[in-house]
Amino acid sequence: MIDLSKYARMNDIYLFEKQINMGYEIKKYLSAVFYEMTALSPHDFCTYELMRSLAQEKLGISVLPSHLPSQQLDQGIDIMLLLEQTNVFVRDYRYNLHQQVFIQETQETKQVRTIGVN
């Protein structure tokens, strides 16, 4: 079996005037992919958490946890609208027990709406 961790531990590579840190680039890429995949299919978050721990074990890379945000920065959805249209809420949102948030399922956009439960 090939030891891939040596690529993550490599010294910086210099290409012309650009400095590339392979460990950082791998960490950044894996963090982005795990977050995106968790946002697109929240029910598979355990799989991505397992992959994150494998990256730590096999590559020695500490990938950021792929948690979805627990709150929105904007005002988001009006609670009265949710109460008036309960059937739409039940149809469009799924509950993520691990992170205690409701996540909207939609194929129309890549934007993910979450509603935190406190």
C-alpha positions as CSV (number, residue, x, y, z in Angstrom):
1,M,0.0,0.0,0.0
2,I,1.3,3.4,-0.9
3,D,1.9,5.9,1.9
4,L,0.0,9.0,0.8
5,S,0.7,10.9,4.0
6,K,4.1,11.9,2.6
7,Y,2.4,14.3,0.2
8,A,0.7,16.0,3.1
9,R,4.0,16.3,5.0
10,M,6.0,17.6,2.0
11,N,7.9,20.9,2.3
12,D,6.5,23.8,0.3
13,I,6.7,23.6,-3.5
14,Y,7.8,26.6,-5.4
15,L,6.5,27.0,-9.0
16,F,8.0,30.2,-10.4
17,E,6.9,32.8,-7.9
18,K,4.1,30.8,-6.3
19,Q,4.6,28.9,-3.0
20,I,2.3,25.8,-2.6
21,N,1.8,24.0,0.7
22,M,0.4,20.6,-0.1
23,G,-0.8,19.8,3.4
24,Y,-2.8,23.1,3.5
25,E,-4.2,22.6,0.0
26,I,-5.4,19.1,0.8
27,K,-6.9,20.2,4.1
28,K,-8.7,23.2,2.4
29,Y,-10.0,20.9,-0.4
30,L,-11.3,18.2,1.9
31,S,-12.9,20.7,4.2
32,A,-14.8,22.3,1.4
33,V,-15.9,19.0,-0.1
34,F,-17.1,17.6,3.2
35,Y,-19.1,20.7,4.0
36,E,-20.7,20.9,0.5
37,M,-21.6,17.2,0.6
38,T,-23.0,17.5,4.1
39,A,-25.1,20.5,3.0
40,L,-26.4,18.7,-0.1
41,S,-27.2,15.4,1.7
42,P,-27.4,16.0,5.5
43,H,-28.5,12.5,6.1
44,D,-25.0,11.3,5.1
45,F,-23.1,13.5,7.6
46,C,-21.8,10.4,9.5
47,T,-20.1,9.2,6.3
48,Y,-18.2,12.5,5.9
49,E,-17.3,12.6,9.6
50,L,-15.8,9.1,9.2
51,M,-13.9,10.3,6.1
52,R,-12.7,13.3,8.2
53,S,-11.4,11.0,10.9
54,L,-9.7,8.8,8.3
55,A,-7.9,11.8,6.8
56,Q,-6.6,12.5,10.3
57,E,-5.5,8.9,10.8
58,K,-4.1,8.1,7.4
59,L,-2.8,11.5,6.2
60,G,-2.2,13.3,9.5
61,I,-4.4,16.1,8.3
62,S,-6.9,17.8,10.7
63,V,-9.8,18.6,8.5
64,L,-12.3,21.1,9.8
65,P,-15.6,19.6,11.0
66,S,-18.3,19.8,8.4
67,H,-21.1,21.2,10.5
68,L,-23.8,23.3,9.0
69,P,-24.4,26.7,10.5
70,S,-26.9,26.7,13.3
71,Q,-28.3,30.1,12.4
72,Q,-28.7,32.5,9.6
73,L,-27.3,35.9,9.4
74,D,-30.3,37.4,7.8
75,Q,-33.8,37.5,9.2
76,G,-34.7,34.3,7.3
77,I,-38.1,32.8,7.5
78,D,-41.0,34.4,9.4
79,I,-42.3,32.1,12.1
80,M,-45.9,33.2,11.4
81,L,-45.5,32.1,7.8
82,L,-44.3,28.7,9.0
83,L,-47.3,28.4,11.3
84,E,-49.7,29.4,8.5
85,Q,-48.2,27.0,6.0
86,T,-47.4,24.0,8.1
87,N,-48.0,21.6,5.3
88,V,-45.3,23.3,3.1
89,F,-42.8,23.3,6.1
90,V,-43.4,19.6,6.7
91,R,-43.0,18.8,3.0
92,D,-39.8,20.9,2.4
93,Y,-37.8,20.6,5.6
94,R,-36.0,17.7,7.2
95,Y,-34.7,17.6,10.8
96,N,-31.0,16.9,11.5
97,L,-31.0,15.3,14.9
98,H,-27.2,15.6,15.2
99,Q,-27.0,19.3,14.7
100,Q,-30.5,20.2,16.0
101,V,-31.5,22.1,12.8
102,F,-34.2,21.9,10.2
103,I,-32.7,21.8,6.7
104,Q,-34.7,22.7,3.6
105,E,-34.6,20.1,0.8
106,T,-34.7,21.7,-2.6
107,Q,-33.5,20.9,-6.1
108,E,-34.2,24.4,-7.4
109,T,-31.1,26.2,-6.0
110,K,-27.9,25.3,-4.2
111,Q,-28.7,27.6,-1.4
112,V,-29.5,25.8,1.8
113,R,-31.9,27.2,4.4
114,T,-31.6,26.1,8.0
115,I,-33.7,26.8,11.1
116,G,-32.0,26.2,14.4
117,V,-33.8,24.8,17.4
118,N,-32.7,26.1,20.8
